Amino acid sequence: RACVFSSDSTMVLSAGSDAKVMLWDLTRIPYGRKKVEEPHAVLDGHLQGVRALAWNPRTATQAVSGGDDCMLLIWDLADEAVKRTLVGHKGPVLAVAYTPSGAYILSSSQDSSVRVWDPFETKSLFTFHAHSGPVYAVVVTVDEYRCISAGADSTIRTWDLRGLIREDPEADRKPQQAAESLQIEDYEDDDEAYLSQMDQASSGKMAQAASGKMAHSSSRRMSQGSVDQSASGSSLQGGSFKAHGASSGVSSLSPIKNAGAGVSSFASNSSPQPEVHHQREYMQYADVNALCFSPQGDVLVSASQDTSYALRSVDDGSIMGEPRRGHAGPVLCAEYHPEGSQLMTSSGDHQIKVWEVSSGRLLQTLRGHTAPVTAARYMPDGARAVSVSLDHSIRVWDVETARETYRFPPHLGHMGDVRCVATSPDNNVIVTGGHDSFVRVWDIRNKTLVRKLIGHMGHVLSCVFSPDGATIASGSEDSTARLWNLNGYLVHKFDGHTAPVTCVDITESGRHILTGSKDKHVAIYSASTLREVGRWVCESACGCIASSSRNGGMIAAGDTTGITYVLKSVLSPCGEWRHF
């Protein structure tokens, strides 16, 4: 009846009419096989069949299930036990969802209601009534301003959550005044009728909108729902993680409570009445898809699946200002201009955008790709850029004019999606990797394919040049990273990971090679001996890495739960793996 992946795609939860929830470990499948014989764990707790599952996007060991017994069970997957039982629905639970921050749970039921739950409480915080039949689906927007539900009454309803959850992120859990839910539908009459209705309602319950308990739009009408519980605020706790032991070997991570490194500052951002914007915590909630250091090494840019990119301090991870948005899809790549004044991002919206770093102002939009742009890199001269896409194309751009200057012939290119691109220091050569398992070397001057590097047995997910341009590193779904020279010879194969190698990097000094994998590990190798000299562990699958030679050497990594890590003093035996 239900199946859901973990955020790092290494585990699966499934549920059915047998009232059991089963946990499957995909990392135990040998490469090339497609079948898991036995579940990792069988979770018992429901009294009747299970219909809905959701995995906490911020806590890899927590999930929630809903079933025909009208209950929600919150699971501690590490202990394989029920952590909390939530009771309130009068009918089978048909859908469950976490908010992107993982702080709240929403559920919908055959009893025609949608409920909001605090995972630390046993009763629902709010109940929204408006549907006239079973509610089959519920989702939450990335900014957590609204949730959307769909039901058997053939309606899709939008609920405004502003003022209902996380109104005061700095406060501990404390009671607040009851708030009422709003159901927003298309308003079929003219604006004058709508304004007249709002004027008439201003002395009643709609006046609460001005006090921040409800919000509405000038082109929508609202019908009043009901609430059965008072609001309860919740602070989202931040923290840092510290590596124990030396930099070699696997480090364990332990939380330092209330360290503050993970909590960004925020400020009130109000707009003219009647719409009210509450204080929001400036965060990125989804997968970290890309990271890059500024040329000076004092700023780290993180690109997120939640359509934003953010400038972070490398000292404490705090976001400078707030996450910047402009793309209509996930930001898949971020790259500083060689001079550091501009930033280029590529996205699932098929576009590449160039931004002014200091102001966040959009300077150029490069259009032409017909599928998500998986990577875009500046050429060392800063005047040109090269991009690759799931549309199988490799394109060269004039950044100043935002025009495509050249596209490599399709018959010479990858026979499938192109996932990564790197540029050589001499400005003449680029290298690409794709789903055809090949690494291809191209000459920009002659616009020709120089050679094809053959060896990987899975999709090539990442590639990078060494600082001297003589060596290429690549990472693949076959769980290996490989080192090549420009003549096409394999120099070395790194096979220390047990899951796809999603990212590779070579430090600016050329002395170390970095790899990140879906097995949650970041490994560092000596370029001279090709031996592993360090390894660190993320909370979930590592999706990107970056390095800088500034401040004694730094490594940054991002994972699929939205956490960014920075390791300073890379060569020091007491390097600290910090969690932002």
C-alpha positions in Angstrom: 0.0 0.0 0.0 2.9 2.4 0.7 6.6 2.7 -0.1 9.0 5.5 0.6 12.8 6.1 0.2 15.1 7.5 2.8 16.5 10.9 2.0 19.8 9.4 0.9 18.1 6.6 -1.2 19.9 3.8 0.7 16.9 2.6 2.6 13.2 1.9 1.8 10.2 1.6 4.0 7.2 -0.4 2.8 3.8 -1.2 4.4 0.8 -3.2 3.5 -2.5 -4.7 4.7 -0.6 -7.1 7.0 -0.2 -4.3 9.5 3.6 -4.5 9.3 6.1 -1.8 8.3 9.3 -3.3 6.7 12.7 -1.6 6.5 14.9 -2.6 3.5 18.6 -1.8 3.2 19.5 -1.2 -0.5 23.2 -1.0 0.3 23.1 -4.8 0.8 22.3 -5.5 -2.8 25.4 -6.6 -4.7 26.1 -4.4 -7.7 24.1 -5.5 -10.7 21.4 -7.3 -8.7 17.9 -5.9 -8.5 16.3 -8.0 -5.8 16.4 -7.9 -2.0 15.6 -11.2 -0.4 14.9 -10.3 3.2 14.0 -7.0 4.9 16.5 -5.4 7.3 13.8 -5.1 10.0 10.1 -5.8 10.4 8.3 -3.2 12.6 5.2 -4.2 14.4 2.8 -1.7 16.1 -0.2 -1.1 14.0 -3.4 -3.1 14.8 -4.7 -3.0 11.2 -3.3 -2.4 7.7 -0.9 0.4 7.0 -1.8 2.9 4.3 0.7 5.8 4.5 4.4 6.4 5.2 6.8 9.3 5.4 10.5 9.7 6.3 11.7 12.6 8.4 13.8 14.7 5.9 16.0 16.0 8.7 16.4 12.9 10.9 17.4 9.7 9.1 16.3 7.5 12.0 12.7 8.7 12.2 9.6 7.9 10.2 5.9 8.0 10.6 3.1 5.7 9.4 -0.6 5.8 9.4 -3.1 3.0 9.1 -6.6 1.6 9.2 -6.5 1.6 13.0 -6.8 5.5 12.8 -3.4 5.9 14.5 -0.1 7.5 13.5 3.0 5.8 14.8 6.3 7.6 15.0 9.2 5.1 14.6 12.7 5.2 15.9 14.4 3.2 13.1 17.7 2.9 15.0 15.9 1.0 17.9 13.3 -0.5 15.5 10.6 0.5 17.9 7.5 2.8 18.2 8.6 6.1 19.7 5.2 7.8 20.0 1.6 7.0 19.1 -0.6 9.9 17.8 -4.4 9.4 18.2 -7.2 11.7 17.0 -8.5 10.7 13.6 -11.9 9.1 13.5 -11.2 7.1 10.4 -8.3 5.3 8.6 -5.2 7.5 8.0 -4.8 7.8 4.2 -1.7 10.2 3.9 1.1 11.5 6.1 3.8 14.1 5.4 6.6 15.8 7.3 7.2 19.6 6.9 10.5 20.2 5.1 12.2 21.2 8.4 11.0 17.8 9.9 9.5 19.7 12.9 5.8 18.9 12.2 3.7 16.1 10.7 0.6 16.5 8.7 -2.0 13.7 8.1 -5.2 13.3 6.2 -8.0 10.8 6.8 -11.1 9.1 5.7 -12.9 11.2 8.3 -12.5 14.2 5.9 -10.0 16.0 8.1 -6.4 17.2 7.8 -4.4 17.4 11.1 -1.2 19.0 12.1 0.9 17.2 14.7 3.9 18.1 16.9 6.1 14.9 17.0 6.7 15.6 20.7 3.0 15.7 21.6 0.3 13.0 21.5 -2.6 15.2 20.4 -3.0 17.1 17.2 -2.3 20.9 17.2 -4.8 21.8 14.6 -7.6 20.1 12.6 -8.8 21.5 9.3 -12.3 20.6 8.2 -13.6 21.6 4.8 -13.5 18.4 2.6 -16.8 16.6 2.3 -15.2 13.1 1.9 -12.0 11.2 2.5 -8.8 13.2 2.0 -6.3 11.1 0.0 -3.2 13.3 -0.2 -1.5 16.1 1.7 1.8 17.9 1.0 3.6 21.0 2.4 5.3 23.7 0.4 9.0 24.1 0.7 8.7 27.4 2.6 6.2 25.8 5.1 3.7 28.7 4.4 1.0 26.4 3.1 -0.2 22.8 2.9 -2.3 21.3 0.1 -4.8 18.5 0.4 -6.8 16.6 -2.2 -9.9 14.6 -1.5 -12.7 12.4 -2.9 -14.9 15.5 -3.1 -12.9 16.4 -6.3 -11.4 19.5 -4.7 -7.8 20.5 -4.0 -7.7 22.8 -1.0 -4.9 25.1 0.2 -4.4 25.9 3.9 -2.4 28.8 5.2 0.0 27.7 8.0 1.5 31.1 8.7 1.1 31.9 12.3 0.1 28.3 13.1 3.5 26.6 13.3 7.0 28.0 14.2 5.7 31.5 14.7 8.3 32.0 17.4 11.3 29.8 16.5 13.4 31.2 19.4 10.9 30.2 22.1 10.6 26.9 23.8 7.3 25.0 23.4 4.7 27.2 25.0 0.9 27.6 24.7 -0.4 30.3 22.4 -3.9 31.5 21.5 -6.1 29.3 19.4 -6.0 30.0 15.7 -8.4 29.1 13.0 -7.7 27.5 9.7 -8.5 28.9 6.3 -9.6 27.1 3.2 -8.6 29.1 0.1 -10.5 28.6 -3.2 -10.8 30.5 -6.5 -13.0 33.5 -6.1 -15.4 33.7 -9.0 -16.8 37.1 -8.5 -15.2 40.5 -9.2 -12.7 42.3 -7.0 -15.2 44.8 -5.7 -17.4 42.0 -4.3 -14.4 40.5 -2.7 -13.3 43.7 -1.1 -16.9 44.3 0.1 -16.9 40.9 1.7 -13.6 41.6 3.4 -14.8 45.0 4.8 -17.9 43.3 6.2 -15.8 40.6 7.9 -13.1 42.9 9.3 -15.0 43.3 12.6 -15.3 39.6 13.1 -12.9 36.7 12.9 -11.1 38.0 9.8 -9.6 40.7 12.0 -7.3 38.1 13.4 -5.4 38.3 10.1 -4.0 41.7 11.0 -2.7 40.3 14.3 -0.8 37.5 12.5 -3.0 34.6 13.2 -4.5 34.4 9.7 -3.5 35.6 6.3 -5.3 36.0 3.0 -4.7 37.0 -0.6 -6.3 39.9 -2.5 -7.5 37.5 -5.3 -8.9 34.7 -3.1 -11.8 34.2 -0.7 -11.7 32.2 2.5 -14.2 30.0 4.1 -13.8 29.3 7.8 -12.7 25.9 9.0 -12.4 24.8 12.6 -9.7 24.1 15.1 -9.8 21.7 18.0 -6.6 22.5 19.7 -4.6 25.6 20.7 -1.4 26.5 19.0 1.9 25.4 20.4 5.1 27.0 19.2 8.3 25.0 18.7 11.9 26.1 18.4 14.0 24.3 15.8 17.2 23.4 17.7 20.5 23.9 16.0 23.8 22.4 16.8 27.2 21.4 15.7 28.9 18.0 15.4 32.5 17.4 16.4 34.7 14.6 15.2 36.3 12.4 17.8 39.8 11.1 17.4 42.4 11.6 14.7 41.7 12.6 11.1 42.6 9.1 9.9 40.0 6.4 10.2 36.3 6.7 10.6 35.2 9.5 13.0 32.1 9.3 15.0 29.9 12.3 15.3 28.2 13.4 18.5 25.8 16.4 18.9 26.7 19.5 20.9 23.4 20.7 22.1 22.4 24.4 21.6 25.8 25.2 20.1 24.2 27.6 17.8 26.2 26.8 14.7 23.2 25.4 12.9 20.8 28.2 13.7 20.7 31.2 11.4 19.6 34.6 12.4 16.3 36.0 11.1 14.4 39.1 11.1 10.8 40.3 10.8 9.7 40.8 7.2 6.3 42.5 7.1 4.2 43.6 4.1 1.2 45.8 3.8 -2.0 44.7 5.4 -4.1 42.6 5.1 -1.4 40.0 4.3 1.1 39.4 7.1 4.5 37.7 6.8 5.7 36.2 10.1 9.3 35.9 11.2 10.9 33.0 9.4 14.2 31.2 10.0 16.5 31.6 7.1 17.4 28.1 6.2 17.7 25.6 3.4 15.6 22.5 3.9 16.4 20.1 1.1 19.3 18.2 -0.4 22.6 20.1 -0.7 23.3 19.6 -4.4 26.5 21.7 -4.8 29.1 23.6 -2.8 31.9 26.0 -3.7 34.3 28.3 -1.8 34.9 31.9 -2.8 38.4 32.6 -4.2 39.3 34.2 -0.9 38.0 31.1 1.0 35.9 33.1 3.5 32.5 32.3 2.0 30.9 28.9 1.2 28.0 28.8 -1.3 25.5 26.0 -0.9 23.0 25.1 -3.7 19.9 23.4 -2.6 17.1 21.2 -3.9 14.7 23.7 -2.4 15.4 26.1 -5.4 17.7 28.4 -3.4 21.4 29.1 -3.0 23.0 30.6 0.1 26.2 32.4 1.0 27.5 30.9 4.3 30.3 32.0 6.7 33.0 29.2 6.9 33.4 30.1 10.6 30.0 29.1 11.9 28.0 28.2 8.9 25.5 31.0 9.3 23.7 32.2 6.2 24.6 35.7 5.2 21.3 37.4 4.9 18.9 34.7 3.7 18.8 32.1 1.0 18.6 33.6 -2.5 16.0 32.4 -4.9 15.4 33.0 -8.6 15.3 29.6 -10.1 12.0 27.7 -10.6 13.6 24.3 -10.0 16.3 22.8 -7.8 19.7 24.5 -8.0 22.1 21.7 -9.2 25.4 23.6 -9.5 27.1 26.7 -8.2 30.4 28.2 -9.4 32.3 31.4 -8.5 33.7 33.6 -11.3 37.5 33.4 -11.1 37.5 37.1 -9.9 35.0 36.3 -7.2 32.5 39.1 -8.0 30.0 36.9 -9.8 28.3 33.6 -9.2 26.8 31.2 -11.8 24.1 28.7 -10.9 22.4 26.0 -13.0 19.0 24.5 -12.3 16.4 21.9 -13.0 14.4 24.7 -14.6 16.7 24.3 -17.7 18.4 27.7 -17.1 21.7 29.1 -16.1 21.8 32.3 -14.1 24.7 34.7 -13.4 24.4 36.7 -10.2 26.2 39.6 -8.6 27.6 38.2 -5.3 27.5 41.4 -3.2 23.9 42.3 -4.0 22.3 39.1 -5.2 21.2 40.9 -8.3 20.5 38.8 -11.4 22.9 39.8 -14.2 22.2 37.3 -17.0 20.0 34.3 -17.8 21.4 31.7 -20.2 18.6 29.9 -22.0 18.8 27.1 -24.5 18.8 23.8 -22.7 15.6 21.7 -22.9 16.2 19.6 -19.8 17.8 20.2 -16.3 21.2 21.7 -16.5 23.3 19.3 -14.3 26.5 21.4 -14.3 27.9 24.7 -15.5 31.5 25.9 -15.1 33.4 29.1 -15.9 36.4 28.7 -18.2 39.5 30.0 -16.5 39.4 33.3 -18.5 36.0 34.1 -17.0 34.6 35.2 -20.3 33.1 31.9 -21.3 31.2 29.1 -19.6 30.4 25.5 -20.5 27.3 23.6 -19.5 25.9 20.1 -19.7 22.4 18.8 -19.4 20.0 15.9 -19.3 19.2 16.9 -22.9 22.5 15.2 -23.8 24.1 18.4 -25.0 27.4 20.2 -24.2 27.2 24.0 -24.8 29.7 26.8 -24.7 28.4 30.3 -23.7 29.6 33.9 -23.9 28.8 35.0 -20.4 28.6 38.8 -21.1 26.1 38.5 -23.9 24.4 35.3 -22.6 24.6 33.8 -26.0 25.4 30.2 -26.9 28.6 30.3 -29.0 29.0 26.6 -29.7 27.4 23.2 -29.2 29.4 20.0 -29.6 28.0 17.8 -32.3 25.5 15.2 -30.9 27.1 12.3 -32.9 30.4 12.9 -31.0 28.8 13.3 -27.6 27.4 11.1 -24.9 24.8 8.6 -25.7 22.6 9.7 -22.8 22.3 12.2 -20.1 25.4 14.3 -19.3 26.0 14.7 -15.6 29.3 16.6 -15.1 31.8 18.9 -16.7 35.3 20.3 -15.7 37.5 22.8 -17.4 41.3 22.6 -17.7 43.6 25.4 -16.3 45.0 26.2 -19.7 41.5 27.2 -21.0 41.7 24.8 -23.9 40.3 21.5 -22.8 37.1 20.3 -21.1 36.1 16.9 -19.8 32.6 15.5 -19.4 30.9 12.4 -17.9 27.5 10.9 -18.4 25.2 8.0 -18.2 26.9 6.1 -21.0 29.7 5.4 -18.4 32.4 7.2 -20.5 34.6 10.2 -19.6 35.1 12.3 -22.7 37.9 14.8 -23.3 37.2 17.7 -25.7 39.4 20.4 -27.3 37.7 23.8 -27.1 40.0 25.3 -29.8 39.3 22.7 -32.4 35.8 21.9 -31.2 36.6 18.2 -31.4 36.5 15.0 -29.3 40.1 14.2 -28.3 39.5 10.8 -26.6 37.1 8.7 -24.7 38.2 7.3 -21.3 36.8 3.8 -20.8 36.7 1.9 -17.5 33.7 2.8 -15.4 30.8 0.3 -15.2 28.1 2.8 -14.2 27.0 6.4 -14.7 29.8 8.9 -14.4 28.5 11.4 -11.8 31.5 13.8 -11.2 34.8 14.8 -12.8 37.5 17.3 -12.1 41.0 18.4 -13.4 44.1 18.6 -11.3 45.5 22.1 -10.8 48.3 21.4 -13.4 45.8 20.0 -15.9 47.7 16.8 -16.4 45.3 14.5 -14.5 41.5 13.9 -14.4 39.6 12.4 -11.5 36.1 10.9 -12.0 33.5 9.3 -9.8 30.8 6.8 -10.8 27.8 4.8 -9.8 30.0 1.7 -9.9 31.2 2.8 -6.4 34.7 3.7 -7.6 36.7 6.9 -8.3 39.3 6.8 -11.0 42.4 8.8 -11.8 43.4 9.3 -15.5 46.1 11.1 -17.4 45.3 13.1 -20.6 46.6 10.3 -22.8 43.7 8.2 -21.6 45.6 5.8 -19.4 44.1 4.8 -16.0 46.5 5.8 -13.3 44.6 4.4 -10.3 41.2 3.1 -9.2 39.9 4.0 -5.7 37.5 1.4 -4.5 37.1 2.3 -0.8 33.4 3.2 -1.1 30.5 0.8 -0.9 28.0 2.9 -2.8 28.0 5.3 -5.8 30.7 8.0 -5.7 28.7 11.1 -6.2 31.5 13.7 -6.1 35.3 14.0 -6.5 37.7 16.9 -6.1 41.4 17.7 -6.1 42.8 20.3 -3.8 44.3 23.5 -5.1 47.7 22.3 -4.1 47.2 19.1 -6.0 48.4 17.0 -3.0 45.1 15.4 -2.1 42.1 13.8 -3.9 38.7 13.9 -2.3 35.7 11.6 -2.8 32.2 11.6 -1.5 29.7 8.8 -1.7 26.1 7.7 -1.0 27.7 5.4 1.7 27.8 8.7 3.8 31.6 8.8 3.8 34.0 11.5 2.6 37.5 10.1 2.0 40.8 11.9 1.4 43.7 10.3 -0.5 47.3 11.4 -0.9 48.0 12.2 -4.5 51.6 11.0 -4.2 51.0 7.6 -2.6 47.4 7.2 -3.7 46.6 5.9 -0.2 43.7 6.9 2.0 44.8 9.4 4.7 41.5 10.4 6.2 37.8 9.6 6.3 34.8 11.4 7.8 31.1 10.5 8.0 28.0 12.5 7.1 24.5 12.1 8.5 23.2 10.8 5.2 24.4 10.3 1.6 27.1 12.8 0.6 26.0 14.6 -2.6 28.8 17.2 -3.0 32.2 18.3 -1.8 34.5 21.3 -2.3 37.9 22.3 -1.1 40.0 25.4 -0.4 43.6 25.9 0.4 42.8 29.0 2.5 42.8 28.9 6.4 45.2 26.0 6.5 43.0 23.9 4.1 39.3 23.3 4.2 36.9 20.6 3.0 33.2 21.1 2.7 30.5 18.4 2.1 26.8 18.5 1.7 24.3 15.6 2.3 20.8 14.7 1.3 19.2 15.9 4.6 20.3 19.5 3.9 23.3 19.5 6.3 26.5 21.3 5.3 29.8 20.2 6.9 33.1 22.0 7.0 36.4 20.4 8.0 39.2 22.9 8.8 42.9 22.3 9.1 42.7 19.3 6.8 46.3 18.2 7.4 46.0 18.6 11.2 45.4 15.4 13.2 42.8 17.2 15.3 40.8 18.6 12.4 37.2 19.4 13.4 34.3 18.2 11.3 31.6 20.9 11.8 27.9 20.5 11.2 25.9 23.5 9.9 
